[in-house]
Amino acid sequence: RGLTVLGASARGRATARGGAPRGPRQHALLSRRQQWPSAEICDRSIASVDELEGELKDKGARLEAERQGNRKACRDDRWFEQRMMMLTSFHKNDVARKMSEATSRLGGITERTRLKDDTRANVNSKVLSVEKQCRDEVDALLHKLCNLQQVRDQMSLAAGKQELPQDCEVTEWRDGVCSTSCGGGTRINAREVLVLAALGGAACPPLRMTQACSEEECPEDCETSTWSGWSSCSARCDGGFQERIRSVTVQPNGGGVSCGNLVSVRPCNSRACDRDCMLAEWSKWSLCSLPCDGGTHDRHRQVDRRALGSGFCPAAGAGERLERQPCNDIACPEASNVTCHGAPVDLVLLVDASGSVGARGVASFKNLALELARRYPLGARASRVAVATFADEAHIVSGLEGDLKVLEGKLNSGMGWKGGASMLSRGLALANTVLAGSRIEAAPIVLVLTDGRVADPFLAAQVSARIRGHGTRVLFAVAGRGKKATTLFERLSSRPSRENVIFVDSFAELVQNLASVAGTVLQRTCSSVGVR
């Protein structure tokens, strides 16, 4: 076909110089060749197909998430209802059984208590009687002993003795060690001689004596069965209790360790049935969102205790939890001359390199990224900039870098058009990974450079919400027909969206007003600006 076309072209030139006229076949071939699409049109067509595929996958993911959520809610409701019915039945039977057992035990315990009280009274009475009898007998013996000693001494004096007899004197008994601690044993008690007998005095009594000891029964500790399972909670909310029981397998004896509690109780379902959430105190006012032209600063209240049941809790953006005030209403300098000052930032430039952007669009975004890098005060203790691209997949061009020359080298060598669908969710996820290395003193920011055609808005919204929930600011610079997707980018960006979404009418305008667009970005991301 190529040779035919070339031949036809040659004959056409010959005809133009006065040769034979072209035939119908040659005219058709030349017309068809002129209608063949260029490589750029083919690439854009492929990108459109990829974008459609990405949108279908995103819608599928959204529908699957909804389906899974509905199925889980149904399963949870069904399980809860079945569980509550089963627990209610178990609890009813359990309470009835325990009440019957407790009533039976109460009667037996009452009777045993009465019998033990009677026995204890009889034993105490006998003990008192024996103690009195013993004291009386001891007193009588001591009295007799004293009388006998007096008689002996008088007889000795009557017999003409000059000295009285000396009886042997000994110490009190010293108890020995019992051979066993319980169950009946023996011990040897000992005493020592203090004064020996003399002049016919009474000889020393025995100095050793074996005595029974530890005759009480050996203690036997209580033994119990293992705990039963916890019963169902007595209430669904507002505080209930669960209990478990165990039974005695060996009764304590002889002073053994008692059985302890046979019933254990713990609280459950202490949450309120219907409870409004509790809000924390107001936070401090944030820094102004813009250095000039009127920004906002806000303060908010976190939820200290979440709502339960049908309790009410205001949304995060409601007036009860969020307050905003205007600030920095001074006029900004000319955007094309703006430079960044103030607090350091850790910025991730996330560049759309999908098929819809095209090679020239990616080149325009690269120039914007280079211009921004040159106008941020980069350094180890100043701001740092990272660059990543996204299409079907996301790729890191440069991590957080504070050296301008290194960053420019990586941008010039590693950033190019990828083609494929614009899968923003993957780019945002990668940016979040890059910002894992951000510094505490630097504000984390993600700036997305895109043409506004997003293939996965559902997944992108989920990732964006997670990133913003971590305190990262998300901005969009949209070139081309992205204004048609204003609502989408308002949903994806940080709040207020008017300060975090920048629209450029076309790539041609971006190229023509590159310095001004870069200055506008600086005015939105820097805490203070100056003029270069």
FIKOLVEX-859706 format. One record per residue (C-alpha): chain; x, y, z. Coordinates in steps of 0.1 Angstrom, whole numbers. Layout:
// FIKOLVEX-859706
ATOM   vexse      px      py      pz
ATOM       A       X       Y       Z
...
This chain:
// FIKOLVEX-859706
ATOM   vexse      px      py      pz
ATOM       A       0       0       0
ATOM       A      29      23       8
ATOM       A      45      17     -26
ATOM       A      12      23     -43
ATOM       A       7      56     -25
ATOM       A      43      66     -33
ATOM       A      37      57     -69
ATOM       A       5      76     -70
ATOM       A      22     106     -54
ATOM       A      49     104     -81
ATOM       A      23     102    -108
ATOM       A       5     131     -92
ATOM       A      37     151     -94
ATOM       A      41     140    -130
ATOM       A       6     151    -138
ATOM       A      12     184    -122
ATOM       A      41     188    -146
ATOM       A      19     179    -175
ATOM       A      18     141    -172
ATOM       A     -12     118    -174
ATOM       A     -41     125    -150
ATOM       A     -46     104    -118
ATOM       A     -71      75    -118
ATOM       A     -99      70     -92
ATOM       A     -79      44     -73
ATOM       A     -50      68     -68
ATOM       A     -74      95     -56
ATOM       A     -90      71     -30
ATOM       A     -56      60     -17
ATOM       A     -44      95     -13
ATOM       A     -77     105       5
ATOM       A     -74      75      28
ATOM       A     -38      83      37
ATOM       A     -48     119      46
ATOM       A     -75     105      69
ATOM       A     -53      81      89
ATOM       A     -50      93     126
ATOM       A     -18     106     139
ATOM       A       2      88     167
ATOM       A     -10     115     192
ATOM       A     -46     108     184
ATOM       A     -41      71     187
ATOM       A     -25      77     221
ATOM       A     -53      98     233
ATOM       A     -78      72     221
ATOM       A     -60      45     241
ATOM       A     -60      68     271
ATOM       A     -97      73     268
ATOM       A    -102      36     268
ATOM       A     -79      32     298
ATOM       A     -98      60     316
ATOM       A    -131      43     309
ATOM       A    -117      11     323
ATOM       A    -105      29     354
ATOM       A    -139      45     359
ATOM       A    -156      11     355
ATOM       A    -133      -4     381
ATOM       A    -139      26     405
ATOM       A    -177      22     401
ATOM       A    -173     -15     407
ATOM       A    -153      -9     438
ATOM       A    -180      16     451
ATOM       A    -208      -9     444
ATOM       A    -188     -37     460
ATOM       A    -182     -16     491
ATOM       A    -219      -7     494
ATOM       A    -228     -44     489
ATOM       A    -204     -56     515
ATOM       A    -215     -29     539
ATOM       A    -252     -39     534
ATOM       A    -244     -76     538
ATOM       A    -224     -69     570
ATOM       A    -252     -48     584
ATOM       A    -277     -75     577
ATOM       A    -254    -102     592
ATOM       A    -248     -81     623
ATOM       A    -285     -74     628
ATOM       A    -294    -111     623
ATOM       A    -266    -123     646
ATOM       A    -275     -98     672
ATOM       A    -312    -107     673
ATOM       A    -304    -144     674
ATOM       A    -278    -139     700
ATOM       A    -301    -119     722
ATOM       A    -329    -144     719
ATOM       A    -305    -172     728
ATOM       A    -289    -153     757
ATOM       A    -323    -143     770
ATOM       A    -335    -179     770
ATOM       A    -302    -191     787
ATOM       A    -304    -163     812
ATOM       A    -340    -172     822
ATOM       A    -331    -209     827
ATOM       A    -299    -200     845
ATOM       A    -317    -176     869
ATOM       A    -344    -202     876
ATOM       A    -319    -229     883
ATOM       A    -298    -207     906
ATOM       A    -328    -195     925
ATOM       A    -339    -231     932
ATOM       A    -304    -241     943
ATOM       A    -300    -210     964
ATOM       A    -333    -216     982
ATOM       A    -324    -252     989
ATOM       A    -289    -242    1002
ATOM       A    -304    -214    1023
ATOM       A    -326    -239    1042
ATOM       A    -297    -263    1049
ATOM       A    -273    -235    1059
ATOM       A    -299    -221    1083
ATOM       A    -303    -254    1101
ATOM       A    -266    -261    1102
ATOM       A    -260    -226    1117
ATOM       A    -285    -233    1144
ATOM       A    -270    -266    1153
ATOM       A    -235    -252    1154
ATOM       A    -246    -223    1176
ATOM       A    -261    -248    1201
ATOM       A    -229    -269    1201
ATOM       A    -207    -238    1205
ATOM       A    -227    -227    1236
ATOM       A    -224    -262    1252
ATOM       A    -187    -264    1246
ATOM       A    -181    -229    1260
ATOM       A    -200    -238    1291
ATOM       A    -180    -270    1296
ATOM       A    -147    -251    1291
ATOM       A    -156    -226    1317
ATOM       A    -165    -253    1342
ATOM       A    -133    -273    1336
ATOM       A    -111    -241    1339
ATOM       A    -127    -233    1373
ATOM       A    -122    -268    1386
ATOM       A     -86    -268    1375
ATOM       A     -79    -235    1391
ATOM       A     -95    -247    1424
ATOM       A     -74    -279    1424
ATOM       A     -41    -260    1418
ATOM       A     -49    -235    1445
ATOM       A     -56    -264    1470
ATOM       A     -23    -282    1461
ATOM       A      -3    -250    1465
ATOM       A     -19    -244    1499
ATOM       A     -11    -279    1511
ATOM       A      25    -276    1499
ATOM       A      30    -244    1517
ATOM       A      16    -259    1550
ATOM       A      39    -290    1547
ATOM       A      70    -268    1542
ATOM       A      61    -248    1573
ATOM       A      57    -280    1594
ATOM       A      90    -294    1581
ATOM       A     108    -262    1590
ATOM       A      94    -261    1625
ATOM       A     103    -298    1631
ATOM       A     139    -291    1620
ATOM       A     142    -262    1644
ATOM       A     127    -283    1672
ATOM       A     153    -310    1665
ATOM       A     181    -285    1672
ATOM       A     192    -279    1637
ATOM       A     208    -246    1630
ATOM       A     199    -244    1593
ATOM       A     167    -251    1575
ATOM       A     165    -277    1548
ATOM       A     170    -264    1513
ATOM       A     147    -277    1486
ATOM       A     158    -281    1450
ATOM       A     147    -252    1428
ATOM       A     142    -255    1391
ATOM       A     133    -232    1362
ATOM       A     100    -232    1345
ATOM       A      94    -258    1317
ATOM       A     108    -249    1283
ATOM       A      87    -263    1255
ATOM       A     105    -284    1230
ATOM       A      98    -287    1193
ATOM       A      68    -308    1184
ATOM       A      76    -338    1162
ATOM       A      48    -329    1138
ATOM       A      27    -298    1129
ATOM       A      -6    -316    1131
ATOM       A     -23    -350    1135
ATOM       A      -7    -357    1169
ATOM       A      30    -357    1178
ATOM       A      53    -355    1209
ATOM       A      77    -330    1223
ATOM       A     102    -331    1251
ATOM       A     100    -302    1275
ATOM       A     130    -294    1297
ATOM       A     139    -274    1328
ATOM       A     172    -267    1346
ATOM       A     183    -268    1382
ATOM       A     186    -233    1399
ATOM       A     195    -245    1435
ATOM       A     204    -281    1445
ATOM       A     187    -298    1474
ATOM       A     206    -296    1508
ATOM       A     202    -305    1545
ATOM       A     174    -330    1537
ATOM       A     155    -307    1514
ATOM       A     132    -320    1487
ATOM       A     151    -336    1458
ATOM       A     149    -321    1423
ATOM       A     119    -331    1403
ATOM       A     123    -347    1368
ATOM       A     141    -323    1344
ATOM       A     126    -339    1312
ATOM       A      90    -346    1303
ATOM       A      74    -360    1271
ATOM       A      42    -343    1262
ATOM       A      17    -348    1235
ATOM       A      13    -319    1210
ATOM       A      -3    -308    1178
ATOM       A     -32    -331    1184
ATOM       A     -55    -311    1162
ATOM       A     -64    -325    1128
ATOM       A     -41    -314    1099
ATOM       A     -56    -286    1079
ATOM       A     -71    -295    1046
ATOM       A     -75    -267    1021
ATOM       A    -107    -262    1001
ATOM       A    -107    -274     966
ATOM       A    -131    -262     939
ATOM       A    -141    -270     904
ATOM       A    -130    -248     875
ATOM       A    -151    -217     868
ATOM       A    -181    -221     845
ATOM       A    -185    -198     815
ATOM       A    -198    -163     819
ATOM       A    -236    -160     818
ATOM       A    -253    -136     794
ATOM       A    -253    -100     803
ATOM       A    -283     -90     824
ATOM       A    -289     -58     803
ATOM       A    -281     -47     767
ATOM       A    -270     -13     778
ATOM       A    -270      12     807
ATOM       A    -250     -14     827
ATOM       A    -257     -50     835
ATOM       A    -237     -79     850
ATOM       A    -225    -113     841
ATOM       A    -217    -141     866
ATOM       A    -199    -174     867
ATOM       A    -199    -201     894
ATOM       A    -178    -230     907
ATOM       A    -186    -257     931
ATOM       A    -167    -271     962
ATOM       A    -151    -305     956
ATOM       A    -132    -308     989
ATOM       A    -145    -290    1020
ATOM       A    -118    -272    1041
ATOM       A    -109    -289    1074
ATOM       A     -87    -283    1103
ATOM       A     -81    -246    1096
ATOM       A     -74    -251    1059
ATOM       A     -77    -224    1034
ATOM       A    -113    -214    1029
ATOM       A    -131    -218     996
ATOM       A    -133    -181     987
ATOM       A    -160    -168     964
ATOM       A    -180    -194     946
ATOM       A    -197    -168     925
ATOM       A    -179    -142     904
ATOM       A    -196    -111     890
ATOM       A    -184     -86     864
ATOM       A    -201     -56     848
ATOM       A    -211     -56     811
ATOM       A    -227     -35     785
ATOM       A    -220      -4     805
ATOM       A    -226      19     775
ATOM       A    -257      41     776
ATOM       A    -286      29     756
ATOM       A    -291      63     740
ATOM       A    -264      88     746
ATOM       A    -253     120     729
ATOM       A    -216     124     722
ATOM       A    -194     145     745
ATOM       A    -172     171     729
ATOM       A    -138     182     741
ATOM       A    -128     218     748
ATOM       A    -121     241     718
ATOM       A     -86     238     704
ATOM       A     -63     268     699
ATOM       A     -68     289     667
ATOM       A     -48     275     638
ATOM       A     -24     295     618
ATOM       A     -39     315     589
ATOM       A     -44     294     558
ATOM       A     -32     321     535
ATOM       A      -4     347     539
ATOM       A     -24     374     521
ATOM       A     -56     382     502
ATOM       A     -78     370     531
ATOM       A     -74     335     545
ATOM       A     -91     318     574
ATOM       A     -80     303     607
ATOM       A    -101     279     626
ATOM       A    -105     260     658
ATOM       A    -124     227     664
ATOM       A    -137     204     690
ATOM       A    -129     167     690
ATOM       A    -153     140     702
ATOM       A    -143     128     737
ATOM       A    -171     102     739
ATOM       A    -189      90     710
ATOM       A    -227      88     707
ATOM       A    -245      56     713
ATOM       A    -278      43     701
ATOM       A    -300      71     689
ATOM       A    -278      97     706
ATOM       A    -269     129     686
ATOM       A    -234     141     676
ATOM       A    -228     171     654
ATOM       A    -208     165     622
ATOM       A    -171     176     621
ATOM       A    -180     206     600
ATOM       A    -210     217     621
ATOM       A    -209     250     640
ATOM       A    -208     232     674
ATOM       A    -175     216     664
ATOM       A    -159     240     639
ATOM       A    -154     278     639
ATOM       A    -137     299     612
ATOM       A    -126     335     612
ATOM       A    -110     356     584
ATOM       A     -74     366     587
ATOM       A     -45     382     567
ATOM       A     -68     404     545
ATOM       A     -38     424     532
ATOM       A     -33     424     494
ATOM       A      -8     399     480
ATOM       A      21     411     458
ATOM       A      22     403     421
ATOM       A      20     364     419
ATOM       A      48     362     393
ATOM       A      73     377     417
ATOM       A      62     358     449
ATOM       A      87     338     469
ATOM       A      80     315     498
ATOM       A      90     324     534
ATOM       A      78     314     569
ATOM       A      75     280     584
ATOM       A      91     251     565
ATOM       A      69     226     545
ATOM       A      73     191     533
ATOM       A      57     192     499
ATOM       A      48     163     476
ATOM       A      42     174     440
ATOM       A      19     146     426
ATOM       A      19     150     388
ATOM       A      -7     134     365
ATOM       A      11     116     337
ATOM       A     -19      97     323
ATOM       A     -29      94     287
ATOM       A     -54     124     288
ATOM       A     -26     148     298
ATOM       A      -3     140     269
ATOM       A      34     144     266
ATOM       A      32     182     262
ATOM       A       9     185     293
ATOM       A      34     165     314
ATOM       A      62     188     301
ATOM       A      41     218     312
ATOM       A      37     202     347
ATOM       A      74     195     348
ATOM       A      82     232     341
ATOM       A      57     242     369
ATOM       A      74     218     393
ATOM       A     108     232     385
ATOM       A      96     267     389
ATOM       A      81     258     423
ATOM       A     112     241     435
ATOM       A     133     272     427
ATOM       A     110     294     446
ATOM       A     107     274     478
ATOM       A     135     279     503
ATOM       A     149     244     502
ATOM       A     173     230     528
ATOM       A     178     204     555
ATOM       A     162     228     581
ATOM       A     140     246     556
ATOM       A     114     232     531
ATOM       A     118     200     512
ATOM       A     100     189     480
ATOM       A      93     154     467
ATOM       A      79     146     432
ATOM       A      58     116     421
ATOM       A      38     107     390
ATOM       A       6      87     386
ATOM       A     -13      71     358
ATOM       A     -22      33     359
ATOM       A       5      31     385
ATOM       A      23      56     408
ATOM       A      60      62     407
ATOM       A      84      82     428
ATOM       A     106     106     409
ATOM       A     123     121     439
ATOM       A     118     116     477
ATOM       A     117     146     500
ATOM       A     148     166     489
ATOM       A     163     198     502
ATOM       A     190     202     476
ATOM       A     177     221     445
ATOM       A     203     208     421
ATOM       A     197     172     430
ATOM       A     159     178     427
ATOM       A     163     194     393
ATOM       A     184     166     381
ATOM       A     159     140     392
ATOM       A     130     159     376
ATOM       A     148     163     343
ATOM       A     159     127     341
ATOM       A     130     108     357
ATOM       A      98     126     349
ATOM       A      79     118     317
ATOM       A      46     109     302
ATOM       A      34      74     312
ATOM       A       0      71     295
ATOM       A     -29      51     307
ATOM       A     -58      59     331
ATOM       A     -56      86     358
ATOM       A     -57      65     389
ATOM       A     -55      93     415
ATOM       A     -60      70     445
ATOM       A     -27      52     438
ATOM       A      -9      86     435
ATOM       A     -24      98     468
ATOM       A     -15      66     486
ATOM       A      21      69     474
ATOM       A      22     106     485
ATOM       A      11      95     519
ATOM       A      39      69     520
ATOM       A      64      96     510
ATOM       A      52     119     538
ATOM       A      58      92     564
ATOM       A      93     107     565
ATOM       A      81     143     570
ATOM       A      94     163     600
ATOM       A      73     174     630
ATOM       A      82     211     625
ATOM       A      73     210     588
ATOM       A      37     213     575
ATOM       A      29     182     553
ATOM       A      13     192     520
ATOM       A       3     172     488
ATOM       A      -2     193     457
ATOM       A     -18     174     428
ATOM       A     -11     187     392
ATOM       A     -38     173     369
ATOM       A     -60     180     339
ATOM       A     -91     171     360
ATOM       A     -99     138     344
ATOM       A    -100     113     373
ATOM       A    -107      77     366
ATOM       A    -113      65     402
ATOM       A    -132      93     421
ATOM       A    -146      69     447
ATOM       A    -113      53     457
ATOM       A     -95      87     455
ATOM       A    -121     102     479
ATOM       A    -114      75     504
ATOM       A     -76      78     502
ATOM       A     -78     116     503
ATOM       A    -101     115     534
ATOM       A     -76      92     552
ATOM       A     -46     115     543
ATOM       A     -65     146     555
ATOM       A     -75     128     586
ATOM       A     -37     125     594
ATOM       A     -33     163     592
ATOM       A     -20     165     557
ATOM       A     -32     194     535
ATOM       A     -43     184     500
ATOM       A     -44     209     472
ATOM       A     -52     206     435
ATOM       A     -39     227     405
ATOM       A     -62     218     376
ATOM       A     -53     227     340
ATOM       A     -78     224     312
ATOM       A    -114     213     315
ATOM       A    -112     204     351
ATOM       A    -136     232     360
ATOM       A    -164     208     350
ATOM       A    -154     186     379
ATOM       A    -154     214     405
ATOM       A    -176     194     429
ATOM       A    -152     165     428
ATOM       A    -121     185     436
ATOM       A    -140     204     464
ATOM       A    -147     170     479
ATOM       A    -111     157     474
ATOM       A     -93     188     487
ATOM       A     -88     202     522
ATOM       A    -113     227     536
ATOM       A    -121     254     527
ATOM       A    -119     242     491
ATOM       A    -117     277     476
ATOM       A     -83     280     491
ATOM       A     -71     246     481
ATOM       A     -83     243     444
ATOM       A     -66     263     417
ATOM       A     -80     263     382
ATOM       A     -61     271     350
ATOM       A     -82     273     318
ATOM       A     -58     254     296
ATOM       A     -23     241     293
ATOM       A     -16     270     269
ATOM       A     -24     294     297
ATOM       A      -3     274     321
ATOM       A      27     277     297
ATOM       A      21     314     291
ATOM       A      15     324     328
ATOM       A      38     298     344
ATOM       A      53     323     369
ATOM       A      19     336     379
ATOM       A       5     301     384
ATOM       A      36     292     405
ATOM       A      31     323     426
ATOM       A      -5     315     432
ATOM       A       5     281     445
ATOM       A      30     297     468
ATOM       A       4     321     481
ATOM       A     -18     290     489
ATOM       A       9     269     506
ATOM       A      34     293     523
ATOM       A      27     309     557
ATOM       A      45     340     545
ATOM       A      55     354     511
ATOM       A      80     379     498
ATOM       A      90     394     465
ATOM       A     120     383     446
